[in-house]
């Protein structure tokens, strides 16, 4: 037996490390990419427009709109980042 190749038959080959931040558009093609990008832009625009309000009489609705528009911006940005990077493969289709 060759002393140099003792472990070659019993060990598993090393897996290639997956890059989590590689940019890919495999999962958002066609109309889905512009739709998600438009969703991010419009939700950011809603946050900006809400911040421009200086005075209000009954601010409860404005605070609710601020919360909803900020949450929509952050979640749509997260979804866009997950689908446009290799994180989709890292986490798996069932977890995404």
N, C-alpha and C positions, 0 to 999 in steps of 0.2 A: 504494500500500500504506500502511496506517495504521501509523505508527511505534509507537503504544502497544500494538498487538496482534501484534508481530512473532513472539514466541515462543509464543503460545497454541496454535498448531496442532502444534508439534513437541515440546513438553515434556509429561511425564506429570503427571497431577494428583497433588497431595500426598496420601499415604496418612494416614489418621487414626492417631495413635499408640495402640497397644493398651495398655490398663491391665492390668498384671500382677496387681494386688492387688484387683481388683473382686470382690466376693462374688457367687457365683451357685450355684444348686443344680440346674443343667441336667443335669449328668452323674451326680448321685447323687439319684435320685428313687425313690419307693416304699419298699421295705424296705431298700435299699442304704445310705441315709443313717443310719438307726438302727443298722444292723449295724456300719458303720464307726465310728460314735460309741461303740458298746458295746465294740468292739475296743480303741479308745484308752483308754477308762475301765478296762477289765479289765487291760490291760497295765500301766497306771499303778498300779493297785491291787496287782498282783504285785510291782512295784518297791518300793512302800511296805511291803508285808508282808515282803519279803526284808530290807529295811533295819532292821526291828524285831528281827531275830534278834541277840542279844547274844553268846551263847556257842555254839560248835559243836565237836564232837570231830573229825569228818572234814569239812573245809570245802570240799573240791574240788567236790562236787555243788552246794553253795550258791553258790560263785563262778560255776559254769557257769549256774545258774539266774538269777543276777544279770545275767550277760552277755546271756542269751537274752531275759529279760524287758525289759531296758533297750533292746536292739536292736528288739524287737517294738514297744515304745512309740514309739520315735523313727521307725521306718519307717511304722507305721500313722498317726502324726501327720502325717508328710510326705505320705503318700498322700491323707489327708483334706484337707490344705491344697491339694494340686495339683488335686484334683477339685472343690473348693468355691471355687476362684478362677479367674480367667481365664488362669492359667498353662497350663491344658490346651490352650487354643487357641494360646497363644504357642509352646509347645514342639511341638505337633502331635500328632495321635492316634498315629502310628506310633512316636514317641519316648517317649510316656508308657507 
